Amino acid sequence: MAAVPSSRNISIPVGILACQRDPLLKELETTVVTCSISQPESTPVGKKTKKAVIAPTLPKDPILEVILHDTVIFPEGGGQPTDTGLLTTSDGKTWTVLQAKRHGGHAVHYVQVPDVESALKVFTPGSIVTAKLGQADFERRYDHMSMHTSQHLLSALLETRLNLPTLSWSLTSFPSPCYVEVPRGMSTEEIRFIQSEANRLVFEGRRVHTEVEELDREKSKDPVVLESGRSIGKGLPSDYTGGVNRVVVIDGVDRNPCCGTHLPSIHNLQLFLIPHTDTMARSNTTSARLYFLCGPRLIEYLSSTHDFLTSTASNLSCGAPLVSDRVSQVVEERKKADKRVSDLELELAKYISTGLVSEAAAGSGTDGYIFKKHIHRTDDGGNPLAFLSAISVAFVEHMATTETSYLLVLTSVPSLQTSSTTTIVMVFGSDDKLVKFAGDALKSQLGIKGGGKGLKWSGKFVGVWKAKKEGELVDDILKSI
Ligand SMILES: [Zn+2]
């Protein structure tokens, strides 16, 4: 067993901090060992740092880096994010600890200080401070502990019952489920089996404790590497200089090197596995993620899932158990309705084009006659361009047997217009020169963005389309031809 240094002038190494010896301790009187002004880290340009844990974003305020003799504020490590916390100095002032990080073997507290000068005066080496987890800080920590202990239990069961090593795991931000990554997907039966094995051990209330000994780097093993080249789990960080080897033990279930904080027993763990795995395909390997929840996240998940189900049931005017059937029915009805709308649109497009054909025929026979027409439609459908196209196709088909020249502009606008509304514009004609002339004029006079080839041109007008302005400009363009 590694000894805890008792001299208040030196800092206790990460591995045997108060938060690691007694994870339920919320407050501790201790002394300042060192204090310095924090220099913001610069990230090399172009280099992406892989961040597994969620670190808080630090404000622009000055920050002090404070090393204490001991602390209840856990510095990030072992996949577990940093704690947040509070420090109370001898003058009675309370300061916010934004995060704690391990530097070598020491826990460094990042303390937010509005005024550096006065802060440096109270954080002098040797001065007494109280480190504390406030209500919100402890809730955050309790959530992290619950998820972390769950991960140890889950990984141990996957390994021993199904021979599935944990490739990695992620303690995501609250309230998302966390996950372990395993080398292959799992069947629902396998997940149920692991779930009931976990429940059995939780019911027994197995004890969780830690064993700490002096670190012997020779003896500490590197992580096992699979044939695919992926390593299983993580070894001791190479920059760790704390000098202790810490093993977290779940009685009779698991022994795992870990620096995290853990629940003292699994009796209240309520581990829940989401009953499917997500396959992750990478360039040369595939793996799968198994998501899990427990404690505060499980309650949050159940509450939000219940709210979601209740509001959906209410929208569908049915009881919760009928939601799935009712949704299938609505989707089916919707498909039929969509089909009917598109059938009717096609029929309507033909009807409109027949009207246009007779209009065109009325004026034909005169030399140099061109049938010119602008049709403006209000349409809230999902695909107004398709409808305009249907009109043009039907019209062109009819006109193929006649000699009459024509040029048509079709526009379609939704019923509610704002400055960002798009009006669909389509031009088609019997002669590509006519179409090009109209397209160019629409571009230059109405600022319509668009283009086309041969006998068709289409574009978009953004803004409010007014009959008295844009509508009349289109008519003028047609008149000028
Ligand atoms: Zn761990």
Residues whose N, C-alpha, C, O or C-beta is under 5 A from the ligand:
A	BS01	ZN	G78 C258 G260
